[in-house]
């Protein structure tokens, strides 16, 4: 089945929306190694069960691998591809379900990519799966799918019972040569490559890679179905949402902690992460800008009901590196206001998060002028009357003796990104606000 490039308004069925290399120590920690069919009937297109509720349970916002250039003059990333190889990627689901479907994207590809086989199974650690749980995925009834340049596709739903907070392996085999262009650079999760078709293999005879591959390729979403509808919370932001400097393979990002808090509650909730490391409200640098991707990455999530927005610190900090990309407080807040307006128009509850302290980052990322901007943006957020609530990360994450810096107990070491304990504090704070 060949899928041609289609307009965004027809790409995601079942949604509410109609339609690095680290940049220094401080920018959004990016590794340089690192929609649906447009049928008229969504149920027919996806194999969805009538009477069931569908909802997003995992996401990774797509980026163009070939444009991971944090600053003018930075070297282009080394080309990557699969060639008669299988790729196994591990995802931590938020809410569970009885049926799953998977989203694959060639959004930034310049050539078609054919996936000869794709499967899903319960992860049992490392590259291993519970082989008995393996289920082959179909695409409009076919075991293979070809994505044209710019195209994306949802698999059909398959019977696959998964618990909340469980890890699932998605494996894909490419018999030909497939250049990797559509990625999510900061996976913080090891991916595995094996020769030939190893989609259903219990353990990958993995090809050693140095450094290990910890980014996502082509895989941008997982939806679940169950008889119980879920409130879907999308966390939208930069590297602090994406989980930079959290422990690899441990699922210690702040949205993971938020998910653990909310999926354990009485009200059914699913939390998905739409962070991109290095992201900014207004300018493209590493990944599309926030204003250019909000509709797709937030409002395009299946059954989205709420969004937590934490974005703007890179708009401030990048000004020290690239002067002609400097932005004013008003430009940042206007961009944030556009997110609020779009979400309100879509009946999605908006929670704005204050920008974390960054006083211990090194100049030119930090400056007195930048600090003044951060405080002004936070004042605007706290005074906003068009939102459901404020997640005051600035207050939660400021050091007791110096609120302009992260406390040592929460600092991963670069003055900007929290460690696992810091991310846990953020997740708990966000959960408290959303429960209110």
N, C-alpha and C positions, 0 to 999 in steps of 0.2 A: 504494500500500500504506500503510494507516494503522496506525501502531504506537501502542498505548495504553500508559499507564504500567504498568510491571511491577515486581514485587519484585526487589530487588538480587540475590537468590540465583539468579535466572534470567537476569540481564542479560548476563553475560559468558560466552560459550561458548569452550571450548578453554583455559580457565585452570585453574590448580591450585586455585583457591579455590572451595569449594562455594557455598558461599553465593552604579603608583598615582601616583596622585600619591605621591611618596616621603613616608613618614611622618617628617617632618623629614629630615635627611640620613641618618639612621642606621637607620631601620626598614626594612623589607623592600622598598624601592624599587619601588613599584607605580604603574603608569600607569592613570589613570582613563579614558583612552581605551583603554581596555583592560582498555540495552546489547543487547546482541544480541537478535535475535528469540528468542522463547521456544519454538521448535520443540523436539521431543524429541531429534532427531538433529542434533548439532552439525555433522557433515559436510554434511548436506543443507541446514542453515540458512545455512552460510557458503560453500558451494561448495568446501570444502577437499578436497585430493587425498588419496586413501587412500595410506598408506605414507609420506607426507611429515611432517616435523616443523614445527610452527608455534611462533612465538615473538614476543614483543614486540620491536620495533626502534626505536620512537619513541613518546613519550607527552607529554602536557601535562595536568596535573591541573586539573579544571574548577573555576571559581569563579562566583559570582553577580555579574554586572556591576552590578546595582542595589543591591548591599550593600557596595560598596567604600568604606566609611566608616571611616577609620582611628581616629577619635576621636569621642566624642559631640559633636554639633553641627556636624560637618564637612558641607560642602555635598554634596548628592546628585549623582552623575555625570550628565552630559548624556545624554539618551536617544539611542541609536544604532539604525539599522536599515539593511537593504538594501531597495531598491525597484526591481524590474526591473533588477537589477545582478548582476554576477559578482564573486566574491571569490577571489583566488588567494593561497594560503599556502604558504610554502616550509619544508620540514622536512629536517633532516639525519638520515639513517638511521644506525644503529649497524652492526649486522650486515647483510649483504646477503641476497639470496634470489632464488628463481625466480618466486615469486608473492607478491602483496601483497593486503591488505585494509585498509580505512580505517574508523575509528570516528567517528561523528558523534553529538553529544549536544545535546539540548534540556532537559537536566536541570533548569535553573533558569528555563526559559521559562514564561510564564503563558499562552501561546497556542500552537496548532500552528504548525509551520514546514514548508513544502514546498520541497524541493530538486528542481528540475525536471531538472537534469543535474549530474553530478559526474564529474570525470575526474582521472586521474593521469598525469604525464609527467615526464621528466627535466628538471631545472632547468638552464638555461644562463646564469644570472646575471640579477639584477634581476627584472623581470616576465616575462622570456623563457623559453621552453621549447624543447626539441627537438620540434617539432610531429610529426615522424614517430614519436616514441615515445608519443604520447598514446594512452591507453586509457580508454574510457568505463567507469565503474563501474556495476554493477548491484546491486540490492537485492532479494534473493529473485527474481531474474530480471527485475526492472523497472528502467528507467533513471531513475525518479523515486521519491522516498520522502517521506512526510509523517510527521513526528515530533510526536506529541501532547505537550502540556505534561508535562515530566518524563521523556519517553521518550528512548531511545538506540538506536543500531543499528550493527551491523557491516555493511559491504558484503560482497557475495560476493567470494571470491578471484578475481583475474585474473592471467593470465600477464603478468609484468612482471619482467624480470631487472634486478636492482639490485646494484651493488657495495657493499661495506662502506664507510662514511664518504662516501656519495654523497648529493647533495641532490635532492629530489623535490618537484615542485609539485603540490598538490592544489587543484583549481579547482572551484567550485560556482556554479550559477546559480539565482537565486530570481526567478521572474517576478512574484510579488506582493510585498506588504509583509511584511517579516520583522524584527520587533524583535530586537535582539541582547541576549541575557541570559546565555547560557552562554559564558564566555570563559576564557582564561588570560592574566592581565594583563601578565606580564613575558615577552613572547615574545623580545625582543632580536633580532627578525627582521622585516624589512619585509614587510607584506602589501599587496596591490594590489586596487583596486576599479575595475571598468570597467562601462560602460553595456551593458545587454542581455546576450545569451548570448555570452560570450567564452571559454567553457570550453576550447575547443580552439585558441584563437588563439595563434599563435606568440609574439606580444608583446602585452601588454595595452595598449589605448589608455587608459592609466590616468587616472583622475580624481585631480587633485592634491589632496592633503590636508596640512594644516598643523596640528600637526606630523604627520609621516608615521605611518601606522598600524603599530605594532610589537607588537601583541598577537594572540593566536589567538582565533578565534570558531568555536564549534561543533565544531571539530576537536580530538579528544582522544587519538587513538591511531592507530598504524600497526603491523600485524603482518606478518611475512614467513613464508614457507614455503620449505623446502629439504629435500634428502635428509639433511642433517646437522643433528642436534639442537644447540641452543645453550644454554649456561648463560646465564641472564638475570639481570643485576645491576640492581636498582632503587636509585637514589639518592633518598633521602627527606629533605626538609628545608625550609628557608626561602629567603630571598633569596640566601644564599651558595651554596646548591645551584642555585637558579634562574638565577644568573648576573648579578645586578644589577651594573651598571657595567662589565660586559664589553663588548667592541666589538660594536656592532650588525651583524648580517649576517655575522659572522666565526666564529661557533661556537667561542667561547673560554671557555665555562663550564667549571667543573672536571669535570663529567661528560663533556663532550666530550673533554677531554684523557685522562680515564680510559678512555673508549671507544677512542680512538686507540691507547692502549697495549695494551689487551686484545684488540682485534680483529686486531691485528698479530701476536699470539702464536700458538702452535701449537694451543692448546685453543680451540675455537669459543666465543665469548662475544658477548653483546649487552648494551648498557648503555642504560637509559632513565632519564629525568629526571622525578622526581615531586616536585620542589620547588615551593613556592608562596611568593612574596615576601610578607613580613609574617606568615608562619605561626608559630603557637605550638603547644606541646604540648597545652595545656589549654583555651585560650579561643579562640573565634571572633573574628577581627578582620577580616582581609582573606583570605577563603577559609575553608573549614571547618577546625576545629582538627585537630591531628594525631591525637588519639585518636578523632575522629569519621570520619576519612578513611583511616586506615591500612589497614583491610581492603580497601577499594575500590581505593585508588591504588597499593598495594603488592601485597597478596596477590591482587588481581584481575588483575594483569598476566599475560598468557599465558606459561606455562612459567617463571614466576619461580623462581629458585633461591637468590638471595642479595639482601640488602638492606644498604645503608650508610646509617645514620641520623645526621643532623647537625641537631639541633633542640633549642631551649631558650634561645638567647640573647635572643629577643624576649620570652619569658616573664619574663626578668630585666629587660630594658631598658624594656619597656612599663610596669613598675611605677612608674617615675618620672613617667609621663604620666597614668596612670589608677590612682589609689591603690587603688580597690576591686577592681582586677583583679590585685593583687599576689599572688604565689604563693611558697610556701616551697620550699626545696631538696627536701624530702621529697615535695612534690606533683609537682615536675618529675621526680624520679627514679622515683616511682611510675608516672607516665605513660610514661616510657621503658621501665620494666619491663613494662608492659602490651604494648608493641610487641614486646619480646623474647619474651614468653610466646606471643603470637599467632603470631609467625613460627616459633618452635620447634614449636608445635603443627601448623603447616602444613609442617614439614620444610624450612623456608627458613633458610639460614645467615644469621646476624645479625652485622654489624660496626657497633659503635658508634663514632662519631667525637667526639673532644673538642671543646669549644667554643673558637673562636678568640679570641685577645686582642682586647679592645675598649677599652683604656685611653685611646685618643686620640679617642673619641667624646665629644661635648659633653654635659654634664649637661642634663636629668635622666636621659638614657638611660644614661649611665655614673655610677656612684657607688661609694664604697668598699664599701657593703653589697652592691651588685650584683656587684662583683668577688669578694667573699667567697663569694657564691652560685655564681658561675661556677667558682671553684676547687673548691668542694665537689662540684659536679656532675661535674667532670672527675675528681676522686678516686674518686667512685662508679663512673664508667665504667671507669677503669683497673683497678679491683678486681673488676669483674664477672666471674663464672665461668660464666655461662649463655650466653655468646656465642662466636662463632667467632674474633673478634679485635677489636682496637682500632686505629682509624686516628687517630693522635695528631696531629691538625691543630694543637693548641695548641703542641706542641713544634716542629713544622715551621714554623709561621707566626709565632712570637714573635721579636721583634728581639733580636739577640745581646747588645746592651747594656742592653735593657730588655724582658724577656719579656712584660710586660703590654701591649705595643703591637705593632701590625704594623710591620715595617720599611718605610721609605720606598719601597724598591724593589718592594714587594708591595702598597702601599696605593693604592687608587683615588682617595683624597682625602678620604674621610669617616671614616677611622679604624676602620671596621667591615668594609667590603667590599673584597676583593682586586681588583687590576687583572688584566689578562690574564696577566702573569708570575706573579702570586700564584696565580691559578687553575691555571696549569700546574703549579706546585709542589704544589698540593693534589692534582691528578689523578695526578701521579707518585707521591706518597706513598700514595694510596689503591690504586694499581695494585700497588705493592710489597707492601702488606699482603695484598691479595687473592691475589696469586701465592703468598704463603707458606701 
